[in-house]
Amino acid sequence: MFSRKNLLSAFVVAALSTTALTPLASVAVAAEAAAPAILPGAVEFAQAHSDIKPDAQARYGRLPNGLTYIIYPNKTPPGVVSLRMRFATGSMMESEAQLGLAHFLEHMAFNGSKNVPEGDMVKILERHGLKFGPDTNAYTSFDETVYMLDLPKNDEEIIDTGLFLFRETAGNLTLDPKAIDKERGVVLGEERARNSPGLRAYIGWAKAAFPGQLYGERLPIGSTKIIAEAPAQAFVDYYNDFYRPELTTIIVAGDIDADQIEAKIKAKFSDLTPRSKRPLDKLSFGTYGPQKTLNAYTYAEAGLSNSLQVSWFKPFDDSWETEASDFTDMLDDLAFAVVNQRLERLAKSPDSAFSAASVGNGTITRTAEAIDLDITPKPGKDKEAYQQALTVVRQFETYGATDEEVARVLANWTATQEAAAKREKTRDTGSIVNQLVGTLGDKEVMTAPSQDLAFFNKIKPRLTTAAVSERAKTLFSGDGPMVAHMANDLGGFDKAALLATHQTLLAQQVDKPATTVKKAWPYETFGKAPAAIVKETVLADIGVTQLVYANGVRVNIKPTDFKDNEVLVNIRFDGGLTTIGQDKGALISAANWTGLREGGLGKLDSEEIKDTLAGRLFGTGFGIGDEATVLSGSTTPDDFGLQMQVLTAFTTDPGFREAALERIKSQLPNLYQTITATPSAVFSTKGPRILRNGDKRFGLPEQDAALAVKNDEIKALVSGILSNAPIEITIVGDITVEDVKKVLATTFATLPKRAEKITPVKGADTLTFPKTNLHQVLTHTGRADQNISFIAWPTTDFFANTQEARATELLAEVLTLRLTEEIREKQGASYGSSAGSTMSSTFKGFGYLSASATVKPEVDQTFFDSVMVIADDLKAKPITEDELLRARKPVLDRYDVQVKTNGYWIGALPGIQADPRDLAAIRSRKAELLKVTPADIQTEAKKWLVKEKVLRIQVKPADKPAEKAADKPAS
């Protein structure tokens, strides 16, 4: 019902989870002649052990062989089906001789089975419209391996194919030694690509925190030595022991007939039998060792972001979810929310020694429960940041919460729960299927949003200030704590200093925290009569109504039924980078980093806005892009009026408080010291500028330039745009045209007349691809075997010829197919290789085709030569019809899914009045893609893949790398 949060940061989760690329009567259970016996250690559904009823839409079942399944009919988006196959096994189930084989085996699922020859599985799926990576993937974590197929169609053939391939993976893998040997390089390539200072710091922390437990010794990527040398029999042993029906769950969600899907699962998986008699309930993951005393962990490495952490531990909770546990979890979450409000408010204060801090709880897989206080100190203020943040926690322990703080959290929770309940019938299939997978690993019951709302309303009277304050006394009373400092340079705040600072703080009295006062919302009216609508046009073919107001504001409205209770808003101010000089790169970056929200409004600062508007749903996104500056938000029909008031207020009265910029600046040294540590970071910050011939508006500005930006400069730049640039508003979702008109009449229609156009700064509307210095070598300070090789050919802009642009797009897709086959499959040289086409719709004449891979430094030339051979072949003869099918069908099928979502239209419609070519491109996309022939792709290859114009960028290790590759568990 309410998921237990994972303690790990998003970065660590991404790094640790490896990929192939990437008894209640109400339970709807399939009827069997006799209920299958459940083997100890086998998969069980949480509702059999809980007082919580599962979502009635879900159908649960178990075959006589022990395999479990969940079927969930859902029609959003229509015609889409998501398949998942989960094995309740991961890296923590490996033996010492199998470190990394759980993940390696995931790769081998794509490399040959009884009925699918090696190399054919991905091609089969591509012919059905699935692209390797986005639609066809898998991941391995500590205790589960999940295979994922997102089908763009719900026809019987493609569903049968997906289930057939799952059946092959579950019981028919060949695990041919030669195929294993070919894949070793790919898996080692993944280890290279994922290894980073942050990951190495976390591994050290995990080993220090949980000695005697397997967690820190069983990273999913495993041992490079075992990956390189493990015999095929080691794979077979793991496969037979853990890819068993009792540990297997098939999940099917989407636009389906549940009876038909259930029949298919029974027909395809009933003959699956265990290939091992190993007991499933005898696994040991080590013994939790209570840390009764304060202890410390420090780690320093070049390129590591500076962070502080305090962690309190308890033994791993392996219990099933119940209403009682949910109440406890929500009370804890309420307490954390109050503390996080205080930490955020303090972080925004000029006197704060930290730029960010937060508390939260989570489960360390099969190991422990933990509560974390995470702190990002400002430069040179490690000790002060630690003192301030921990003092906030101690104030909460001592004095508890206030009525105002609890009321703010509960108001926001109520609004969120009510909105989710209203969207229940149009939830996205992808999120549903992933939620179902998550419940299996967390021993949770899958519930519907309406159930969650009813439960929340039931327990809300018990979520009182008194209850939170009482919980505050014991919330941070776990074992330890373990305090940690991880940084590029510890700066003297080492173990001894950490421990001394913590002990000194515990001995001190803490003052009662200051209270806050909620202010009224002062932006309900804007004081002027609305401008008249001078033009209204209906674009019937795409369901859009266009308005033009006398003050120059243009509007695109697309009412949809794709998702209930969702309205997306985009306020587009014409111009963007095309009106800002190339010397303003640092200023543009600083403006985007700071945004408008953190600077607040003229009459309310950012935290006052949150206090005032608690319980309301709205957004305040901001960004300066190529052709426009954008304010954006996501809201509900009920709060649409408020959303537009907020966006009008930020247009007319942004606060631009200097503290917002200074907070961003305090984070920059941390950022800049980390970007040299991995080749991907170096390329992402420097590559965009190189590709645009040194234009400083792209890529990461120099640190000194970024730190030199003044708040008044940002205010002048952004205010000039907001006060004068032509406005085009796009609104998509669950709303009517008349409702939009009513709200605009009190918001944007009251603005003064806008300029009809913005005159570009000389040279700002020009972007060029480099013609000289076409072989550039960048360096990083990471491992000596990490490297990125990137190749690009100049093309042109999108509107030069949209039909040719579509052909070039498919040329890039074909190039990706060829790279995958040659670099990944044949050579085993790279975990990740891909191609892409970038053709600007803003800058005339600018575009490029690219190919890239993460290979060893010494393979850079081989990669270049291989790409040139592929390019020559694409120029020499047309591709096959099968290649065109495998390149085009995933693009078309994904497009057919995208056009049934609000997200697609809020991305496509902005600017269609400013530049009608955008509207034409929306209408022609599918037809133009369908017109592309093999000959067209050959023509584009001849036109663009010119060796003499190729730009090469290599990111290789510096002469003195921070660390050489080592044989240790890392991911």
N, C-alpha and C positions, 0 to 999 in steps of 0.2 A: 504494500500500500504506500508507505512512505519509505523510500530507499535509504538504506544506510549509506552515508557518503563515504567515498574513497578518500583516504588521507592524502594520497599522493597528488602532487601538482600535475597539471595537464602535461607539462613537459616530461615528467618522469613516467607518467602512464604511457605516453606515446613511445617513449624510448624502451620501456620494459616489455610492453606487449609487442611481440614480433609478428610480422605478417608475411604472407606469400608475396606480396609486393611491399603490397600492403593487405478423510472418510465422511465428507459432508454430503447430505442428500442432494443439496442444490448443485453440486459439481456436475457439469456435463461431461460424463465419462463414457467412452464407447462401451457398449454392452458386449460382454463376453459370456460364453457358456459357463465359465468359472473364472473368478478373478485370479489373474496370474499372481503367483507367489513373488514377493519382493525380496531379492537376495540382499543380505546385509551389505551395505556399502553402495548399493545401486541408487540410481536417481529416484527421488521421491518428490511429489508435489507438496508444497508447503501447506495447502489447505487441508490436507489429511491430518495435520498436526496443529491446526489453528482454529480459533473461533471466528476468523474472518472468512467471509464468503467471497469466492473469486468472481471476477467479471463474468456475467452470464453469457456474454458474447463468445467467450473462449470455450472451446471443446477440448477436454483432456482425455487421453487414452493411454493404455499400455497393452502391448502385444504379448502373447504367451511367452515369447523369448525374452521379455523384459524391456524391450525398446519402448520408450515413451514418445508421445507426440502431443502437440498443441496446434489446434487449427483456429484461426481467427478471421472470419469474414469481415471485410472492410472495403469501402468503395472510394476512398480518397488516397491518391488520385484514382479515377476510374480506369479499369483495365490493367492495373498494376498488381503484381504479385511478388512478395519477398519470401525467399526460402532461407532457412538457417538449419544447419546440422551442428549440434553441440555435443562434444565428447567431454565428459566430466574428468578431464585429465590435462595436466600441463607439466611445466618444468619441475614442480615439486614432487612429482611422481617418478622422476628419473633416478636411476642408480648412479653411482660414481662413474661408471663406465659409459653412461648415456647422456652426459651433460650437453644439452643442446639438441638432442635427437627428437624431443617432442616437437620443437619448432621445425627442425629439418624435415621431419615426417610430413608436416603440413605442406612443405614445398613438394615433396614427392607425390602427394595426392594429385598434383597436376602433371605428373611425369610417368604415366603408364599404369594401366590396370588390365585385368583379364580381357575386357571387351573394348578397351580404348587404347590404341597404340600410343607410345610416348610422343608427346608433342601435339596430339590431336584434341585434347580436352578443351583447351582455350579456343582453338579454331572452331570447334563445334559450337561453343557458346557465342563466339563472335558472329557466326552465321545466323544466330538467333537474335542478334541485336545487343549482346552484352559486351561491354568493353572491359578488357583486363585491367583491373585496378578499381575503377569506380563501381562496376557492376559485378565483378567476379573477383572475390578475394577471400582471405582467411586471416585469422590471427591466433597466436598462441600466447597465453599468459601463464601465471603460476599454477592455476588449477583448472583451466579449461582451454579447449581448442575449438574454435568456431569457424565453420565454412559458410560463406555468404554468397547468395545469388539473388540479385534484384532484377526480376524479369519485367521488361517494358510492356509486355503483352500478357494476356491471360488465356491465350488459346491453348487447347489441350496438348498439342505437340510440344510446345516449349516447356510446359509444366512437367510433362512426362520426361522430357530430356533432362531437366534439372533434377528430378527425383532419381532418374536412372544414374546420373553421375554421382549423386550422393550415395547411392547403393554401391557403386563401384568403389568409392572411397572408404565406405564402412567395412567392406569385406573382401574386396578383390584387387587390392594394390599388388603390383608385381614386385616392387622394390628391387629392380634389377641392379646389380652391382655397377654396371657401366653407366646407367642413368644416375645412380647415386654419385659416382665420381664426377660426372659432368656438372652436377648441381652444387658440388662443394664450393666452387668458386663464387657462385651466386650467393650462397649463405654467408661465406666469409666476407663477401662484398657488403652484405647487409650489416654485419658486425662492424666493419670499417665505417660505414656511413653513419651508424647510430652512436658510435662511441664519442663521448665529449667530456669536458671537464665536469660539467654538472652531473653527468651520470656516474662518473668515477667517484665524485664526492658523495653521492647518494649511496653507492655500493658500500663505501667505507662506513657511512653512518649506519646502514642496516646491519652490518657485521658487528659494529660496536654496540648497537642497541639490543640485538637479539643473539647473543652468544649461545651456542648450544642448540640453536634452531636452524632449520634449513634455509629459511628465507633469503638470507644474505649470500648463501652459497648456491642458489638455484635460479640464477637469472635466466630468463627464457632463451637468450641467445646462446648461453652455454660456454663451453671451452673451445677455443680455436683449434687446439690439438685434436680433440675428439671429433670436431666437425671435419677436420682434414683427414683423419685416419680411421675413424670408426668402421669396423667391418659391417657388411650388409646384415649379418645375423643379429647385430645389436639393434638395428632398425626393426627387423622382423620380431624380435623378442618384445620390444616396446609396443609395436603394433598389435601383436597378439594379446598381450596382457591388458591393454587399455582401450583399444578400439573394439569394444564389445557391446552387444546390444543393451546390456544392463546399464551402461554408461552413456548411451546414445539417446539424444532427443531430437526429433524432427519438428521444426516449427514452420508452419505455413500461414502467412497472413496476406490479405488483399482481396481483390475482386474475384471471389471464388464461390463455389458451391461446396459447403462443408462436407456433405455426404459423399460427393464424388472424390474429394481430396482424401477423406478417410479411407475410402475403398482403395485408392491408389497406394496409399501408405501400406495398408495391409497386404496388398498384392505384391509390392516390391520389397518389403522388408521382413515379412514373416519367416522367410527361409534363412535369415541371418542367424548364425549360430556362434557361440563363443569358441574361440580358438585357444583358450587358456583356462586353467582351473585355479589360477592365482586368486586367493581371497581378496576381496575388494575393501574390506573393513580393517585390514591389518597394517595399513600404511602409517608410518610415524614421521612427523615433521619436526621432531625435537621437542624439548621440554621448556616451557616458559620459565624464565628465572626472574623472580621478583626483584626489581631494582629499588630497594628500600631507601637508599641514600642518594643524595645529589651526585651526579657525575657529569663529565663533559667530554665533548668530541670536537676536534678542530681539524680542518683540512684546508690547505692552501695550494693553489695551482694557477699558473698564468692563464688568463682568459676566463676565470671563474667569477661569476657574479657574487657580489657581497651580500650575505644573508645571515640572519641570526634566527635561532629556533629554540623553543622550550617545549619539551614533550613529556606528557604524563601517560604512563602505560597501565593497562590491566590485562589479565589473561584473555585469550581469544574467546569470544562469545559465539558458540556454535548452535545457539537456540533458534527455534522457528519463530517467525513473526506472529505476533498476537496483538489484540487491541491494547493490552496492557503495555507491551513493549513499544507500540506506536505512540501511546501517550507519553511514555518516558522519553522517547526520541524527540517528540515535538516540544516537550518542555525544555530539553537540552538545546534544541535548535533555537527556541525562543531566547534562551539565555545567551547563546552565542551571538544571536542577532543584536541583542542589546549591547554586548561588549563591542561588536564590530561597528555599531553606530558611533560609539565613543572613540574608538580607534580612528575611524575615518575622519571624524570631526577634528580630532587632534592633529592628524596628518596634514590637514589643510590649514592649520594654524601656522603663522610665521615662526612661532617659537618651537615648533616640532623638530625633534632630532631625527625623525624617521619620515620617509616619503610614503610608506605604506606599511600596514600591519593588519593582521587578522587572526581570529581563532576559529577552530573547527575540529570536528572529530571524524574518525573513520576506522576502518578495519584493515589491518595488515594481514594479508592472505594467510589463513591457517596459522597465524603467529601471535597476534596481540590486538587489543583495542587501544587506540591512542587519541589523545587530545593534543593539538599543536597550537602554539603561538608562533606565527611566522612574522618576521620583522625585516624590512628593507631599510637599513640606516642611510642617512644622508652622509656624504663624504666626510670622513674624519670624525664622525660622531657615533661610533659604534657603541661605546659605553653609555653615552647619554640616551641613545635610542633604546637600548636594552632596558635602562632604568625607567624611561617614560612608559614604554609599552607594558612592561611587567607591572608597573604601578597601576595602570588602568585595570588590569586583571585583579590586582589585590584590592583596589577600591570596590570592585564589583563583589568580590568575596566578602568584604567587610560590611558594606552598606546595601548591597543588593541593587534592585532596579527601581525606577520611578514609574508612576502610573503613566506619565506621558510617553516614556520609552516603550513600555509594553503596548500601549494603545497604538503607537505608530506601526510596530511590527504586525500586530493582529489586524490592523486595517489593511495593510499591504497583503498579508496572507489571505484575508477574506476576499479581496478583490481578485487575486490570482486564482484562488480555488473556484470562485463563481464564474470567472471567465473560462477556465478550463472545462467546467461542467457544461457551459453553453456550447463549447466547441466539440463536445464528446462525439457526436455523430459524424464529424468531419476531421477526425484525427488522422494524421499521416501514417500510412501503412509502415513506412520505414521506422518511424519512432515506436510504433506498437510492437513490431517484431523484435526490435532491440530491447525494449522493456521486458518482453517475455523472456528473452535470453537472460537478462540481468536478474530476474526473479529466481531463476534456477540456481545460480551461483550464490545468491544472498539469502536463500531459504525464505523468500518472500512470496506473498500472494499477489497475483495480478488483479488489480481492482480498477474499476472504471472511475473517471473523474467525478461522476455524480455520487458514487460511493464515498470517495475521498472527501467531498464537500459535506456529505451527511455526517461522516465521522468527525470531521473538523468542527462542525456546528454542535455536535454532541459533546465534545470535550472542551470546547472554547470556554464555557463557564468555569472550568477548572484551571485554565491557563491564566492565572491571576498574578498580579504583582507580588503578592505574598508568596505564592508558589515558586515563582522565579527567584525571589530573594532567598527563600529557604534552600532552593537547589544550589544557589550560588555558593553556599558555605561548603559544599562537598564536591562541586563540579570538577575542580582542579586538584583533587586529592588522590590521584592515582600514584603508582609506583614511580620512583625517581624524585624529581624530574631529571631528564637528560637534557642538558643545555648544549647548544652547538653553535659554532661559528665557522662558516665556509666562505672563502674569499680568495680573490687574486693575491691579496696580501693581508695577513691578520692584523697588521698595524699595531702590534703590542697587546691586542685584546685576545690573548691566548687562553689556554685552559685555566691557568692560575687566576688570571684576571676575571674570567667568566665566573668561576666559582666564588671568588671573593666578592664580586659585585652582587651576585645572587644572594649570598649569605647576608651581606650588609643590608640589602633591601628587605629581606625577611625580618630583620631585627627592628626595622623602622615602623613608626606609626604612619598611617596614610590618612590624608584629608578626605572629607566628603566631596564627591565630584560636584561641579557646578550644574545647575539646572538650566533648561532651555525653555523659551517661550514661543509658542506657536503663533505665527502671524497670519493675518488674512491674506487671501490671494488678490493682489491689486490690479490684475490685468484682465478683467472681465469685459471691459469696453475700451475702445480706442479713439472715441471722441469725434468721429467724423461720419457724415452720411455716406452710405455705400455708393460706389460707382455703379453705373448701370451696365447690364450685359448688352453689349453691342452686336454680338454675333454668337450664334449657337449652331453647331454642326453635329450631326449624328453619323458616325462611321459604323454602319450597320454590320459590315462584314467582320469587324473585330469587337463589336459591342462597346464602343467608346463614344462618349459625348464630349464635344469640345466647346469650351466657352471662352469668349474674349470680353474682358471688362474695359470700360472706358478709361480706367487708369493704367491700362496696358497689361494687367495681369492676365495670363492665359492659363487655362485649366483643361486637364484631361481626366475624365471620370470613367472608370470601368467597374460597374457593379458586377459582382460575381457570386456564385454559390459554391465556390471551391472549398472554402473554410468558413464555418459559422463563426460569428462574433469576432472577426478579424478585419481590421482596416489598416492598410499601409499608406503612408503619405510620403511624398517626395517634393520638396520645394527647391526648384532649380533656378539658380541665379546665373544667367548667361555669362560666358567669358572664360572662367577658369584660367588655366595656364596660358592660354592664347592671348591673354591681356596683361600678363605679368612678365616682366623682363627676366632674361636668363641670369641676371646677377642677383636675383632674389631667392635663390634656392634655399638658403638657410632659413630665411623668413617664412617661406611657404611651409617648410617642414615643421618649424616651431608652431605655426598657426594650426597645422593639422594635429600635431601632438597635443596641444593645449585644448583645442576645440572651444566650444562656447559654453557647454554645460558647467565645467569646473569654475569658470569665471562668474557664473551666476547671472542674474539680471540686475538692473539698476536699483530696484527696490528690494531685492531678496538675494542673499548669497546662495550658493549651491545647496548647503545643508538646510537653510531655511525653506528653500523650495521643496525639499523632501519632507520636511516637517509639515508644511502647509498643505501639500498635495498627497499626503499619506492616504492610501486606499484608492487612489486614482491610477489608471493605467495609461501611460504615455511614454514617448521617447524623444530624445534630443540629440540625434546624430549630426555630425558636421564633418565636411571634408572639401578641400579644394582639389578638383580633378582636372583632367586635360581640357575639357570644353565648358565646364560649369563648376560653380561652388554649390554644395547641396546641404540643406537641412532636411532631416528625415525623422520619422517616428512610426511606431507601431502601436495601435490602440484598439479600442472596441467601439461599436456603434454608440454605446452609452457615453463614452468618454471622448468621442470624436470632437465635440465642441471644445472641450478643454485642450485636447491635443493641438487644435488650430490656434487657440489662445496662446499656448506655450510657444508655438513656432512663430506666431506674429510678435510676441513679446521679445523673443530672441532676435527677430529681424529688426525691431524698432528700438529696443532698449537693452542690448547686451551689456553685461557688467564689466567685462575685461579686467577683473581684479588681478593685480600683479602677483598675488600669492599663488594663483593657478599656474602661471608661467614659471615662477621660482620653484614650485614643487616638481614640475617637469624637468627643469634644469638640474635639480638635485639628483635626478635619476640617470642623467646622461653619462657621467663618468663610469657608472656601473655598466651601462650599455656599451660604451666604446671600448672598455677593457675586455669585453667578451667577444666582440665581433671578429677578432683575429684568430680565435681558438679553433674554428672549424672551417673547412672550405665552403660549405654551404652558406655560412654567415658572411664570409668575405664576398662571395659572388653576389648574394642578394643585396648587399649594400653598395658594391662597386660596379657590378655588371650592368645595371640599368643605365648608368651614366656613360659607360664605354659604348654601349649599343646605340646611344644617341649622341655620339660624337662629342662627348664632354659636356653636354648641357647640364648645368648645375641644378636645374630644377628637378632632376631625377637622381635616384640613389640617395645615399646618406650623406648629408653635408659634413664638412670637417668639424671636429669637436669645438675648436676655438670659435669658429663662425657661428655654430649653433648656440654656444654659451654667450655670445656677444649680442644676440638678438634682444631688443628691448621691448617691453610691453607696449609702449606707445607706438612702436612700429607695427606690431600685430594689430593693434586697435585701428590704426589709420588704414591699413590694407583691408582688413575684413569689414570695417564699417563702411568704407567706400563701396565695397561690393554690395553689402546688404541694403544700403540706403538708396542705391541708384540703379543697379543692374536689372535688366529685364527679368521678370519672374514668370516661370512656367510651373504650375502645380499639377502633380499627378496623384490621383487618389484611386486605390484599387481595393476591392473587397466587399464586405457585407454591408452595403450602404446604397441609398438611392440618390439619384441625381438631385431630386428636390431637397433632400436633407443636406447635401453638400452646399447647394445654393444658399440655404438658410444660414448655415454656419459661416460661409464666406462673406455674407452680407454684414456680419459683425466683426470680421477679422481682416483678411487680406483685401477685400474690396474697399476698405476704408483707407488704404494707404494712398499717399500722394501719387500722382502720375509718374510712371517709370520711364526711363529712357527707352527709346525704341531699339537701340543697339549700343554696344560698347566698342569704342575704337581700340584696336590692338596696339600695344606698345610695339615699336618698330622691332621686328625680328622675333617677337614672342610667338607668332603663329607659324614659325618655321622650325622644323625638326629634320635633322639629316643623319644618315647612316655613315659611319667612317669610311673613308677611301684610302687612308694611309695608316701606318702603324697597325697593320692587320693581324699581327701575332703578338698578343699581350700575355705576359706571365705575371700572375699575382701570387702572393704567398700567404700562408697561414702558419700559426704556431702550434698546431695540433700534432697528431700522430704522424710519423714519417711515412705511413702507407696510405694516408688519406689524400684524395685528389678529386677535382672536378675538371672534366674536359667539356668544353662548350664550343660549338661551331654555329655560325650564322651567315646566311646569304641575304643581301638586300633584296627587297621586293618593292612594293608600292603601297599606296593607301587603299582602303577598302572600296571607296567610291570611284576610283579610277575605272573600274569595271567590276561590278558586283558578281557577274557570272564567273569571271576569271578568279575572283576572290574565293568563291565557293570551291572551285577546282583546286585552288592552292590550299584551302583548308583540308580537302581530302588528300591532297598530296602529302601533307604533314601527317595525316592518319596512316597512310601507306608507309611512309618513312618510319613511323613508330613501329608498325608491324615488322618491317625489315630489321630495324635495330634490335627489337626483342628477340627475333629469331637468330640473328647473327651474334650480337654482343652478349646477350644473356644466355641463350640456349646453346649455341654452338661453341662459343669461346668461353662461356662461364666467367666472363671478365667483369661483370657488373651486376649488382642487385637492381639498380635503377638506370634505365636508358629510355629516352623518349624524344619525340620531336614535337614541334608546335609551329603555328603560323600566327604572327602578330601583324595585322594590317590596320593602321590607324584610320578611324572615322573622323578624326579631328585635324591631324596634320597632313597636309597634302603631300603626296609622294613618299610618305614614310611607311615602311613595313619591313619585316624580315621573317625568314624561315630559319628555324633553329633545330639543332640536334645536340643532345648532351648525355653524359653518363658519369657515374661515380666509379672511376677505375683507379688502379694503382698508378702512381706517378710515371712509372716506367712503361705503362701501357698507353700513355697519351698519344704517342705517334701511331701506334697500332690502331687506336680508335679512330684517329683522323683518317688514316689510310683506308680503313674499313668503310667509313662513311663515304669517302670519295668513290670507292668501288660501287657502293650501293647507288650513289648519285649517278654515276656513269651508266649503270644498268637501267635506271629509271628514265634516263634520257635516250638510251639506245633502243628501247622497245616498250610497247605498251604493257601495262600490268595485266594480270589475268582477271577474268570476271570474278573469280573467287576472292581475289584480294580486294577488288572494288566492293564486293558484297560485305566483306569483313571490315572494311574501313568505313563504308557509308551507312550500313544498317544500324550500328550502334548510335551514330550521330542522329539519324532520322528518328529512331525509336525513342531516344532520350528527348528529342525535341517534342515528339508527340506527348510525352509525359509532362514536360516542362510547361507547355501551353495550357495545361489544366491546373496551374498553380498561381497563386497571387504573386509569389516571388518572381516568377518569370516576367509578368506584366509590369511590376513596379521597376524592373530593370530595363525593360524594352521601351516603354512608352515615354519616359521623360525626354523632352527635347523634340518630339515629333512636330511641334508647331514651329519651333525655332529653325529646324532643318527638316523639311518634308521628306528628304531622302531617307531618313530613319524610318518613316512610316512605310515607304516603298520597300525597304529592306525587310521589314517585318512580314509584309505580304508576300514577298517573293522568295524567302529563304528556302522553303521546302521544295518548291518547283525548281529552283536553280540547282539545288543539290541533286535532285533526281535527273537533271539533264546532263550531269557530268559523266563523261565516258572515259574508258581507258586511254583513248587517244588524247582527250583533253588534259589528262594528268601528265601524259608524256610531253605535251606541248608546254605545260607550266614548268615541268622539270627542266626542259631545254632552256626555257626563258630565265629561270631563276637560279638553278644550281650551277652557277659559273664558278669554277675553281679559283680563278684569278681575283674574284671579289669576296672570297670567303674571309670572314673575321674569325680568328681563333682566340679563345680565352682559356688559359689553363690556370687553375688555382692549386698550387703544389705546396709541399711543406717548405718552410724557411730552412736555411742552411743549418740552424741549430734548433731542431724540433723540440717541443716541450717534453715529449715522451715517445719512445719507440713502441711499436706494437708488442704487446705482451700476451702470453697465454694465461689469461685469467678470465673468470666469468665476467662478461660485460655485454651490454646490449645497446 
